[in-house]
Amino acid sequence: MQKAIEHIMHALFLICACVSILAVVLICVYLFATGVPAMSEIGFTDFLFGQKWKPSSGYYGIFPMIIGSILVTGIAVLIGVPIGILCAVFMSHYCPAGLYRFVKPAVNLLAGIPSIVYGFFGLMVIVPIMKSIFGGSGKSLLTAGILLGIMILPTVIKTTEASLNAVPKSYYEGALALGATHERSVFFASLPAAKSGILAAIILGVGRAIGETMAVILVAGNQTILPENITSGVRTMTSNIVIEMGYATGLHRDALIATAVVLFVFILIINLCFSVLKRRKD
Amino acid sequence: MTDAAEKNTMSGNTTVPENYINRVTIGARLRQYARSPLSLLLMILVMLAAIFAVGMLVFIIIYILVNGVPHLSAEQFSWKYTTENVSMLPAIINTLLMTAMTLILAVPIGIFAAVYLVEYAKRGNKLVKVIRVTTETLSGIPSIVFGLFGFLMFNISLKWQFSILAGVITLAMMILPLIIRTTEEALLAVPDSYREGSFGLGAGKMRTVFRVILPTAVPGIMSGVILSIGRIVGESAALIFTSGSGHNLPGALIGSGSSAATLTVHMYILSNEGLHTDQAFASAVVLLALTFIINLISDLIERHISKKKG
């Protein structure tokens, strides 16, 4: 009797462990089964590299959205990563213990703020500022990039700080003993030793930025054309889905799901980079 | 650093107190910076970055509070949503409902999965590798992709329409990797002597898991649950097309009248329309307050865990 219960529980634990496999399989099946046929109906090159997105007249090119996602993510990384790394350096090598008790929860809070609140903040604060500087609507590639840069800050800070703290203290002390200043020891001895962790931080930041939806919709302008310059409005793949899914039918809807497939493939590539990096570290 | 100590080092006086021997005085620091401008520049950059990050948080909080608190009217908390009062109380209740249901679904599965991975699986097991890869993949998928999947599977294929249950299952899939990972860490932190002691006293595997290992790992598991609550409360993209934008409480789990907008979705609709900015500010205040409470609890648990370790 006792043995039977043990076996049943073992099986139950195993089944629960397999739920995540089931989840991934289901997601892949549902997305690919609808998305891939849609892509082939539109034509793979027309879909991926077509520059015109006009579902009403049968044009389904998501190239502007792909570029939009990449550019917005790029700007976010340019802004968020340097500030994040410097901030992590502050937390691990400058911050007195008394101050750290406030800075650490502050970073956690920054990570916990819902993206819709960030988006609303961007809409009410950053958009008007951009409007007064560059004119136009203020909703642009740059606005979205800046907002996303702020949003990925906590991700970058936390991962970088953890890897900086994992660097043996002797690196820093050795440099200091050789006469280097505090800054030189930190930036030229400790920081390079943490570079795989920093790379991981960047990849995680990219993943967060490219998948972000609700904040971007509110501040990016959402025009379905290739941006001419940094102050033009853009639409990302994620916002394309949310904006049109509500009323799309037929091929239009399937094309949106195909957009999600492209996004999914992007994320899979990013994840792959991340796990390769992690394996190399181990 | 006191002035006296600084003066001592500067004039080369030998009566420096012992505990100052390894300390760099402000004067010495300044002289270092004068010799190495690069160091000065780096120091300034580090300080600016820290001020920017913390300043940003303070600015966002103050901005939202100043603009939102005056609009937290009683009207905003009426039981029934109408287009006139734009009440957020139903959305708050929906959020709590959604959080509770998602946790009930995902937490046991997540904990059991972690128990299998840590306590039962043998080393080098192929299945375990697959489980780990899929869990990692799941944690990287953007929430809009989850939302779209939920829409396709529950709302279209199963014909549930916009329903709270569709949102709950979608969210449960989303937080599953988080719960598995944190529980795994908590289980791994339980010393092996606990297991050996329990086996030595004649307890079976299952008894050991439920009576010895899991109770010891509770704080770690709790911190994962709290993190999950934070994600659920802040989620919007995965919910728009699954549980939809029903402004009032759901009347059923699935089918017509079961749509339930959480506070984030409610706020998205308000801010996207652009007609109810004041009310959007008010819901932002409530969201911030929820985030703050969740973080506070999570900090407390973390402090409790590290105190136990130390």
Interface residues (C-beta under 8 A of the other chain):
Chain A: Q2 I5 E6 M9 H10 L12 F13 L14 C16 A17 C18 V19 S20 I21 A23 V24 L26 I27 Y30 L31 T34 P82 I83 G84 L86 C87 V89 F90 M91 Y94 C95 V103 P105 A106 V107 N108 L109 L110 G112 I113 P114 S115 I116 V117 Y118 G119 F120 F121 L123 M124 V125 I150 L153 I157 T181 H182 E183 R184 V186 F187 G207 I210 G211 E212 T213 M214 I217 L218 T238 I241 V242 M245 G246 L256 I257 A260 L263 F264 I267 L268 I270 N271 F274 S275
Chain B: V24 R29 Q32 Y33 S36 L38 S39 L40 L42 M43 L45 V46 M47 L48 A49 A50 F52 A53 V54 M56 L57 I60 Y63 I64 N67 P108 I109 G110 F112 A113 V115 Y116 L117 E119 Y120 A121 L127 V130 I131 V133 T134 T135 E136 T137 L138 G140 I141 P142 S143 I144 V145 F146 L148 F149 F151 L152 M153 S157 M173 L176 P177 I180 G204 K205 M206 V209 G230 V233 G234 E235 S236 A237 I240 F241 T264 M267 Y268 S271 N272 T277 A280 F281 A284 L287 L288 T291 F292 I294 N295 S298 D299
